[in-house]
Amino acid sequence: MKEHFSYDQRLGIFIPELALDWDEYSKDTQEEVLFHWEKIRGSIPDRIVELEADINKKQAQLNDESDFPRSCQLNSEIAELASIINDLWLWYRANQTISTKMHH
């Protein structure tokens, strides 16, 4: 399945990377890709929980931080983690529709 997925370092998950249009793959390959994606997709909420925990830690640090440059850095890190969470939800939701389509 590695040829159909690539690891996204920023998101921390494998994402689909299909070289052909979906209909150009055999039914067996479609089923394998779909099965693999559903396993990955199912892990996205757990990944989001991990990132939310990181955000909470950074927010706690920010509450006690008096150094302005460090506060700015923490805010930047929190914003990046929130952006990653948003992108993960987009993958989760957008590909829910795709997964449904693949089943039909």
N, CA, C and O atoms as a GROMACS GRO file, in nm:
protein
  416
    1MET      N    1   0.081  -0.120   0.000
    1MET     CA    2   0.000   0.000   0.000
    1MET      C    3   0.086   0.127   0.000
    1MET      O    4   0.034   0.237  -0.019
    2LYS      N    5   0.214   0.111   0.021
    2LYS     CA    6   0.300   0.229   0.029
    2LYS      C    7   0.297   0.312  -0.098
    2LYS      O    8   0.316   0.433  -0.094
    3GLU      N    9   0.272   0.247  -0.212
    3GLU     CA   10   0.270   0.324  -0.337
    3GLU      C   11   0.145   0.411  -0.349
    3GLU      O   12   0.138   0.499  -0.435
    4HIS      N   13   0.045   0.388  -0.263
    4HIS     CA   14  -0.079   0.464  -0.270
    4HIS      C   15  -0.094   0.565  -0.156
    4HIS      O   16  -0.193   0.638  -0.149
    5PHE      N   17   0.006   0.569  -0.067
    5PHE     CA   18   0.001   0.660   0.047
    5PHE      C   19   0.139   0.719   0.070
    5PHE      O   20   0.241   0.656   0.041
    6SER      N   21   0.141   0.841   0.122
    6SER     CA   22   0.269   0.901   0.160
    6SER      C   23   0.254   0.961   0.299
    6SER      O   24   0.149   1.011   0.337
    7TYR      N   25   0.363   0.953   0.375
    7TYR     CA   26   0.360   1.004   0.512
    7TYR      C   27   0.371   1.156   0.510
    7TYR      O   28   0.463   1.212   0.451
    8ASP      N   29   0.276   1.221   0.576
    8ASP     CA   30   0.278   1.366   0.590
    8ASP      C   31   0.336   1.398   0.728
    8ASP      O   32   0.271   1.379   0.830
    9GLN      N   33   0.458   1.445   0.729
    9GLN     CA   34   0.530   1.474   0.853
    9GLN      C   35   0.453   1.573   0.939
    9GLN      O   36   0.444   1.556   1.061
   10ARG      N   37   0.399   1.675   0.878
   10ARG     CA   38   0.327   1.779   0.953
   10ARG      C   39   0.203   1.723   1.021
   10ARG      O   40   0.176   1.753   1.137
   11LEU      N   41   0.126   1.642   0.948
   11LEU     CA   42   0.002   1.588   1.002
   11LEU      C   43   0.026   1.467   1.092
   11LEU      O   44  -0.053   1.438   1.182
   12GLY      N   45   0.135   1.397   1.066
   12GLY     CA   46   0.166   1.279   1.146
   12GLY      C   47   0.086   1.156   1.105
   12GLY      O   48   0.071   1.063   1.184
   13ILE      N   49   0.037   1.154   0.982
   13ILE     CA   50  -0.039   1.039   0.931
   13ILE      C   51  -0.001   1.015   0.784
   13ILE      O   52   0.058   1.102   0.718
   14PHE      N   53  -0.036   0.898   0.736
   14PHE     CA   54  -0.023   0.870   0.593
   14PHE      C   55  -0.148   0.924   0.524
   14PHE      O   56  -0.259   0.910   0.575
   15ILE      N   57  -0.128   0.986   0.409
   15ILE     CA   58  -0.242   1.038   0.332
   15ILE      C   59  -0.242   0.973   0.194
   15ILE      O   60  -0.138   0.934   0.143
   16PRO      N   61  -0.360   0.962   0.134
   16PRO     CA   62  -0.368   0.901   0.002
   16PRO      C   63  -0.288   0.980  -0.101
   16PRO      O   64  -0.288   1.103  -0.101
   17GLU      N   65  -0.221   0.906  -0.187
   17GLU     CA   66  -0.147   0.966  -0.297
   17GLU      C   67  -0.167   0.874  -0.418
   17GLU      O   68  -0.085   0.787  -0.447
   18LEU      N   69  -0.276   0.896  -0.486
   18LEU     CA   70  -0.313   0.809  -0.597
   18LEU      C   71  -0.261   0.866  -0.728
   18LEU      O   72  -0.287   0.982  -0.761
   19ALA      N   73  -0.188   0.785  -0.802
   19ALA     CA   74  -0.128   0.828  -0.929
   19ALA      C   75  -0.229   0.826  -1.043
   19ALA      O   76  -0.212   0.895  -1.143
   20LEU      N   77  -0.335   0.745  -1.028
   20LEU     CA   78  -0.435   0.731  -1.133
   20LEU      C   79  -0.570   0.779  -1.083
   20LEU      O   80  -0.591   0.797  -0.963
   21ASP      N   81  -0.662   0.798  -1.176
   21ASP     CA   82  -0.800   0.823  -1.136
   21ASP      C   83  -0.851   0.697  -1.068
   21ASP      O   84  -0.810   0.586  -1.102
   22TRP      N   85  -0.941   0.715  -0.974
   22TRP     CA   86  -0.992   0.603  -0.895
   22TRP      C   87  -1.043   0.488  -0.982
   22TRP      O   88  -1.015   0.371  -0.955
   23ASP      N   89  -1.117   0.522  -1.086
   23ASP     CA   90  -1.177   0.420  -1.173
   23ASP      C   91  -1.074   0.341  -1.254
   23ASP      O   92  -1.107   0.236  -1.310
   24GLU      N   93  -0.952   0.389  -1.261
   24GLU     CA   94  -0.848   0.320  -1.336
   24GLU      C   95  -0.783   0.206  -1.255
   24GLU      O   96  -0.708   0.126  -1.310
   25TYR      N   97  -0.811   0.201  -1.126
   25TYR     CA   98  -0.759   0.094  -1.043
   25TYR      C   99  -0.853  -0.026  -1.048
   25TYR      O  100  -0.974  -0.010  -1.065
   26SER      N  101  -0.797  -0.145  -1.033
   26SER     CA  102  -0.880  -0.265  -1.029
   26SER      C  103  -0.967  -0.261  -0.903
   26SER      O  104  -0.936  -0.189  -0.807
   27LYS      N  105  -1.073  -0.338  -0.904
   27LYS     CA  106  -1.161  -0.344  -0.786
   27LYS      C  107  -1.084  -0.394  -0.664
   27LYS      O  108  -1.106  -0.345  -0.553
   28ASP      N  109  -0.996  -0.490  -0.683
   28ASP     CA  110  -0.916  -0.541  -0.570
   28ASP      C  111  -0.828  -0.431  -0.511
   28ASP      O  112  -0.820  -0.416  -0.389
   29THR      N  113  -0.762  -0.356  -0.597
   29THR     CA  114  -0.677  -0.246  -0.550
   29THR      C  115  -0.761  -0.140  -0.480
   29THR      O  116  -0.721  -0.088  -0.376
   30GLN      N  117  -0.876  -0.107  -0.537
   30GLN     CA  118  -0.966  -0.010  -0.473
   30GLN      C  119  -1.003  -0.055  -0.332
   30GLN      O  120  -1.000   0.024  -0.237
   31GLU      N  121  -1.037  -0.183  -0.319
   31GLU     CA  122  -1.075  -0.235  -0.188
   31GLU      C  123  -0.959  -0.231  -0.089
   31GLU      O  124  -0.978  -0.197   0.028
   32GLU      N  125  -0.839  -0.264  -0.136
   32GLU     CA  126  -0.721  -0.259  -0.049
   32GLU      C  127  -0.690  -0.116  -0.005
   32GLU      O  128  -0.662  -0.091   0.112
   33VAL      N  129  -0.696  -0.023  -0.100
   33VAL     CA  130  -0.669   0.118  -0.068
   33VAL      C  131  -0.774   0.168   0.030
   33VAL      O  132  -0.741   0.234   0.129
   34LEU      N  133  -0.899   0.138   0.004
   34LEU     CA  134  -1.007   0.182   0.091
   34LEU      C  135  -0.991   0.125   0.231
   34LEU      O  136  -1.007   0.197   0.329
   35PHE      N  137  -0.960  -0.004   0.241
   35PHE     CA  138  -0.941  -0.067   0.372
   35PHE      C  139  -0.828   0.000   0.448
   35PHE      O  140  -0.840   0.030   0.566
   36HIS      N  141  -0.716   0.023   0.379
   36HIS     CA  142  -0.600   0.088   0.442
   36HIS      C  143  -0.635   0.231   0.485
   36HIS      O  144  -0.599   0.274   0.594
   37TRP      N  145  -0.705   0.304   0.398
   37TRP     CA  146  -0.742   0.441   0.432
   37TRP      C  147  -0.836   0.445   0.552
   37TRP      O  148  -0.821   0.532   0.638
   38GLU      N  149  -0.930   0.353   0.559
   38GLU     CA  150  -1.023   0.352   0.672
   38GLU      C  151  -0.950   0.330   0.804
   38GLU      O  152  -0.989   0.386   0.906
   39LYS      N  153  -0.845   0.248   0.803
   39LYS     CA  154  -0.764   0.230   0.924
   39LYS      C  155  -0.694   0.361   0.961
   39LYS      O  156  -0.691   0.400   1.077
   40ILE      N  157  -0.639   0.427   0.862
   40ILE     CA  158  -0.571   0.555   0.887
   40ILE      C  159  -0.672   0.659   0.934
   40ILE      O  160  -0.651   0.729   1.033
   41ARG      N  161  -0.782   0.669   0.862
   41ARG     CA  162  -0.887   0.766   0.893
   41ARG      C  163  -0.938   0.746   1.036
   41ARG      O  164  -0.966   0.843   1.106
   42GLY      N  165  -0.949   0.621   1.077
   42GLY     CA  166  -0.995   0.591   1.212
   42GLY      C  167  -0.898   0.638   1.320
   42GLY      O  168  -0.938   0.657   1.435
   43SER      N  169  -0.772   0.657   1.284
   43SER     CA  170  -0.673   0.702   1.382
   43SER      C  171  -0.667   0.855   1.392
   43SER      O  172  -0.604   0.909   1.484
   44ILE      N  173  -0.732   0.924   1.301
   44ILE     CA  174  -0.724   1.072   1.301
   44ILE      C  175  -0.778   1.133   1.430
   44ILE      O  176  -0.712   1.222   1.485
   45PRO      N  177  -0.894   1.090   1.482
   45PRO     CA  178  -0.938   1.151   1.610
   45PRO      C  179  -0.838   1.133   1.723
   45PRO      O  180  -0.822   1.223   1.806
   46ASP      N  181  -0.770   1.018   1.729
   46ASP     CA  182  -0.667   0.997   1.832
   46ASP      C  183  -0.550   1.093   1.813
   46ASP      O  184  -0.496   1.146   1.910
   47ARG      N  185  -0.512   1.115   1.690
   47ARG     CA  186  -0.404   1.210   1.660
   47ARG      C  187  -0.445   1.351   1.704
   47ARG      O  188  -0.363   1.426   1.757
   48ILE      N  189  -0.570   1.386   1.681
   48ILE     CA  190  -0.619   1.518   1.721
   48ILE      C  191  -0.615   1.532   1.873
   48ILE      O  192  -0.578   1.638   1.924
   49VAL      N  193  -0.653   1.429   1.946
   49VAL     CA  194  -0.647   1.432   2.092
   49VAL      C  195  -0.504   1.457   2.140
   49VAL      O  196  -0.482   1.533   2.234
   50GLU      N  197  -0.407   1.392   2.075
   50GLU     CA  198  -0.265   1.414   2.110
   50GLU      C  199  -0.227   1.561   2.091
   50GLU      O  200  -0.162   1.621   2.177
   51LEU      N  201  -0.267   1.617   1.978
   51LEU     CA  202  -0.232   1.757   1.949
   51LEU      C  203  -0.302   1.852   2.045
   51LEU      O  204  -0.244   1.952   2.087
   52GLU      N  205  -0.427   1.821   2.079
   52GLU     CA  206  -0.499   1.906   2.175
   52GLU      C  207  -0.430   1.904   2.312
   52GLU      O  208  -0.426   2.006   2.380
   53ALA      N  209  -0.376   1.789   2.351
   53ALA     CA  210  -0.301   1.780   2.477
   53ALA      C  211  -0.177   1.869   2.470
   53ALA      O  212  -0.144   1.936   2.568
   54ASP      N  213  -0.108   1.870   2.356
   54ASP     CA  214   0.008   1.958   2.338
   54ASP      C  215  -0.033   2.104   2.349
   54ASP      O  216   0.036   2.184   2.411
   55ILE      N  217  -0.146   2.138   2.288
   55ILE     CA  218  -0.196   2.276   2.296
   55ILE      C  219  -0.222   2.313   2.442
   55ILE      O  220  -0.183   2.421   2.487
   56ASN      N  221  -0.287   2.223   2.516
   56ASN     CA  222  -0.318   2.252   2.657
   56ASN      C  223  -0.191   2.275   2.738
   56ASN      O  224  -0.187   2.363   2.824
   57LYS      N  225  -0.086   2.195   2.712
   57LYS     CA  226   0.041   2.213   2.783
   57LYS      C  227   0.101   2.349   2.750
   57LYS      O  228   0.149   2.420   2.839
   58LYS      N  229   0.099   2.384   2.622
   58LYS     CA  230   0.157   2.513   2.581
   58LYS      C  231   0.076   2.630   2.636
   58LYS      O  232   0.133   2.734   2.671
   59GLN      N  233  -0.056   2.615   2.643
   59GLN     CA  234  -0.138   2.721   2.700
   59GLN      C  235  -0.109   2.738   2.849
   59GLN      O  236  -0.107   2.850   2.900
   60ALA      N  237  -0.086   2.627   2.919
   60ALA     CA  238  -0.049   2.635   3.060
   60ALA      C  239   0.085   2.706   3.077
   60ALA      O  240   0.103   2.787   3.168
   61GLN      N  241   0.181   2.674   2.988
   61GLN     CA  242   0.311   2.742   2.991
   61GLN      C  243   0.293   2.891   2.963
   61GLN      O  244   0.357   2.975   3.026
   62LEU      N  245   0.205   2.921   2.869
   62LEU     CA  246   0.182   3.060   2.831
   62LEU      C  247   0.124   3.140   2.948
   62LEU      O  248   0.158   3.257   2.966
   63ASN      N  249   0.038   3.078   3.027
   63ASN     CA  250  -0.022   3.145   3.143
   63ASN      C  251   0.082   3.187   3.245
   63ASN      O  252   0.064   3.286   3.317
   64ASP      N  253   0.192   3.111   3.252
   64ASP     CA  254   0.298   3.141   3.350
   64ASP      C  255   0.417   3.214   3.290
   64ASP      O  256   0.513   3.243   3.360
   65GLU      N  257   0.411   3.243   3.161
   65GLU     CA  258   0.526   3.301   3.092
   65GLU      C  259   0.524   3.454   3.101
   65GLU      O  260   0.423   3.517   3.070
   66SER      N  261   0.636   3.511   3.145
   66SER     CA  262   0.646   3.657   3.153
   66SER      C  263   0.740   3.714   3.046
   66SER      O  264   0.743   3.835   3.025
   67ASP      N  265   0.815   3.626   2.980
   67ASP     CA  266   0.908   3.668   2.876
   67ASP      C  267   0.830   3.684   2.744
   67ASP      O  268   0.776   3.588   2.690
   68PHE      N  269   0.824   3.808   2.694
   68PHE     CA  270   0.743   3.836   2.576
   68PHE      C  271   0.784   3.755   2.453
   68PHE      O  272   0.696   3.697   2.389
   69PRO      N  273   0.912   3.748   2.417
   69PRO     CA  274   0.950   3.666   2.300
   69PRO      C  275   0.908   3.519   2.315
   69PRO      O  276   0.862   3.456   2.219
   70ARG      N  277   0.923   3.465   2.436
   70ARG     CA  278   0.882   3.326   2.460
   70ARG      C  279   0.729   3.312   2.448
   70ARG      O  280   0.680   3.212   2.396
   71SER      N  281   0.656   3.412   2.495
   71SER     CA  282   0.510   3.411   2.482
   71SER      C  283   0.469   3.410   2.335
   71SER      O  284   0.377   3.338   2.295
   72CYS      N  285   0.538   3.489   2.255
   72CYS     CA  286   0.510   3.493   2.111
   72CYS      C  287   0.539   3.357   2.048
   72CYS      O  288   0.463   3.310   1.964
   73GLN      N  289   0.649   3.294   2.089
   73GLN     CA  290   0.684   3.162   2.037
   73GLN      C  291   0.577   3.059   2.073
   73GLN      O  292   0.536   2.980   1.989
   74LEU      N  293   0.533   3.061   2.198
   74LEU     CA  294   0.429   2.968   2.241
   74LEU      C  295   0.299   2.991   2.163
   74LEU      O  296   0.233   2.896   2.122
   75ASN      N  297   0.264   3.117   2.143
   75ASN     CA  298   0.143   3.148   2.065
   75ASN      C  299   0.156   3.095   1.922
   75ASN      O  300   0.060   3.041   1.867
   76SER      N  301   0.272   3.110   1.865
   76SER     CA  302   0.297   3.060   1.730
   76SER      C  303   0.284   2.908   1.725
   76SER      O  304   0.224   2.853   1.632
   77GLU      N  305   0.341   2.840   1.823
   77GLU     CA  306   0.333   2.694   1.828
   77GLU      C  307   0.188   2.646   1.847
   77GLU      O  308   0.147   2.548   1.786
   78ILE      N  309   0.114   2.716   1.929
   78ILE     CA  310  -0.027   2.682   1.951
   78ILE      C  311  -0.106   2.700   1.821
   78ILE      O  312  -0.189   2.616   1.785
   79ALA      N  313  -0.079   2.810   1.751
   79ALA     CA  314  -0.149   2.836   1.624
   79ALA      C  315  -0.117   2.728   1.521
   79ALA      O  316  -0.205   2.685   1.447
   80GLU      N  317   0.008   2.683   1.516
   80GLU     CA  318   0.046   2.577   1.422
   80GLU      C  319  -0.023   2.446   1.456
   80GLU      O  320  -0.072   2.376   1.367
   81LEU      N  321  -0.028   2.412   1.584
   81LEU     CA  322  -0.097   2.289   1.625
   81LEU      C  323  -0.246   2.296   1.591
   81LEU      O  324  -0.304   2.198   1.547
   82ALA      N  325  -0.306   2.413   1.612
   82ALA     CA  326  -0.447   2.430   1.578
   82ALA      C  327  -0.469   2.416   1.428
   82ALA      O  328  -0.570   2.360   1.384
   83SER      N  329  -0.375   2.465   1.350
   83SER     CA  330  -0.382   2.454   1.204
   83SER      C  331  -0.374   2.307   1.162
   83SER      O  332  -0.445   2.263   1.071
   84ILE      N  333  -0.287   2.232   1.226
   84ILE     CA  334  -0.273   2.089   1.196
   84ILE      C  335  -0.403   2.017   1.229
   84ILE      O  336  -0.450   1.934   1.151
   85ILE      N  337  -0.462   2.048   1.344
   85ILE     CA  338  -0.590   1.987   1.382
   85ILE      C  339  -0.696   2.017   1.278
   85ILE      O  340  -0.772   1.928   1.238
   86ASN      N  341  -0.702   2.141   1.234
   86ASN     CA  342  -0.799   2.179   1.131
   86ASN      C  343  -0.778   2.097   1.004
   86ASN      O  344  -0.874   2.046   0.945
   87ASP      N  345  -0.654   2.083   0.961
   87ASP     CA  346  -0.625   2.005   0.840
   87ASP      C  347  -0.661   1.858   0.858
   87ASP      O  348  -0.712   1.794   0.765
   88LEU      N  349  -0.636   1.804   0.976
   88LEU     CA  350  -0.673   1.665   1.002
   88LEU      C  351  -0.824   1.645   0.994
   88LEU      O  352  -0.871   1.546   0.937
   89TRP      N  353  -0.900   1.739   1.051
   89TRP     CA  354  -1.047   1.730   1.041
   89TRP      C  355  -1.092   1.739   0.896
   89TRP      O  356  -1.186   1.670   0.856
   90LEU      N  357  -1.026   1.821   0.817
   90LEU     CA  358  -1.061   1.830   0.675
   90LEU      C  359  -1.038   1.696   0.606
   90LEU      O  360  -1.123   1.650   0.529
   91TRP      N  361  -0.924   1.633   0.632
   91TRP     CA  362  -0.897   1.501   0.574
   91TRP      C  363  -1.001   1.400   0.621
   91TRP      O  364  -1.050   1.319   0.543
   92TYR      N  365  -1.032   1.405   0.748
   92TYR     CA  366  -1.127   1.310   0.805
   92TYR      C  367  -1.265   1.325   0.740
   92TYR      O  368  -1.326   1.226   0.701
   93ARG      N  369  -1.312   1.447   0.729
   93ARG     CA  370  -1.447   1.471   0.675
   93ARG      C  371  -1.452   1.457   0.523
   93ARG      O  372  -1.545   1.395   0.471
   94ALA      N  373  -1.357   1.513   0.453
   94ALA     CA  374  -1.359   1.508   0.306
   94ALA      C  375  -1.351   1.365   0.259
   94ALA      O  376  -1.421   1.325   0.166
   95ASN      N  377  -1.268   1.288   0.322
   95ASN     CA  378  -1.249   1.151   0.278
   95ASN      C  379  -1.357   1.058   0.330
   95ASN      O  380  -1.366   0.943   0.286
   96GLN      N  381  -1.441   1.104   0.423
   96GLN     CA  382  -1.558   1.027   0.463
   96GLN      C  383  -1.652   1.017   0.342
   96GLN      O  384  -1.710   0.912   0.315
   97THR      N  385  -1.666   1.129   0.271
   97THR     CA  386  -1.748   1.131   0.150
   97THR      C  387  -1.688   1.042   0.042
   97THR      O  388  -1.759   0.967  -0.025
   98ILE      N  389  -1.559   1.050   0.026
   98ILE     CA  390  -1.490   0.968  -0.074
   98ILE      C  391  -1.505   0.821  -0.039
   98ILE      O  392  -1.532   0.738  -0.126
   99SER      N  393  -1.488   0.787   0.090
   99SER     CA  394  -1.501   0.648   0.132
   99SER      C  395  -1.640   0.595   0.104
   99SER      O  396  -1.656   0.480   0.060
  100THR      N  397  -1.740   0.676   0.128
  100THR     CA  398  -1.878   0.634   0.099
  100THR      C  399  -1.895   0.610  -0.049
  100THR      O  400  -1.957   0.512  -0.090
  101LYS      N  401  -1.839   0.699  -0.131
  101LYS     CA  402  -1.847   0.684  -0.276
  101LYS      C  403  -1.777   0.557  -0.323
  101LYS      O  404  -1.824   0.488  -0.414
  102MET      N  405  -1.664   0.525  -0.260
  102MET     CA  406  -1.588   0.408  -0.298
  102MET      C  407  -1.665   0.280  -0.269
  102MET      O  408  -1.649   0.181  -0.340
  103HIS      N  409  -1.748   0.282  -0.166
  103HIS     CA  410  -1.826   0.164  -0.130
  103HIS      C  411  -1.937   0.136  -0.232
  103HIS      O  412  -1.987   0.024  -0.239
  104HIS      N  413  -1.975   0.236  -0.309
  104HIS     CA  414  -2.087   0.219  -0.402
  104HIS      C  415  -2.043   0.196  -0.542
  104HIS      O  416  -2.126   0.181  -0.632
   0.00000   0.00000   0.00000
